[in-house]
């Protein structure tokens, strides 16, 4: 299909971000493509690596290291085993490269920053399905990213069975 692509996935381990991972794996990536899981931690979090990488985000963390490192201690993350298994499988079966990057701050801004920082060809995010009032009060990450990201964005909606 041509050149290898870099696909970003906004990841907070919510049900819709897990659906976004499944959607990317089933519909988007091919051999040689790269998936970057983009995690955004609160700027209030206080973990060892934040002091080093707060301005630029963490270095890219390969899937193998992501599985093995003590992420909750170093970055305040608790990866979901189901997501890791899905990514592990696509990495082996389709030869897709999987890495993670952790940022600190407002998820809306940091995900848009990541698009340029990581030179993403496209971005996939889950939609939490907030009601109209909550969306106005809290702001929707997916709405913001669709409007402001400098690459194509796909929003994966949650199933109505949730």
Helices and strands as residue ranges (DSSP letters): E 6-10, H 15-27, E 34-41, H 48-53, E 61-62, H 63-68, H 71-74, H 81-93, E 97-104, H 107-117, E 122-127, H 132-138, H 141-148, E 152-157
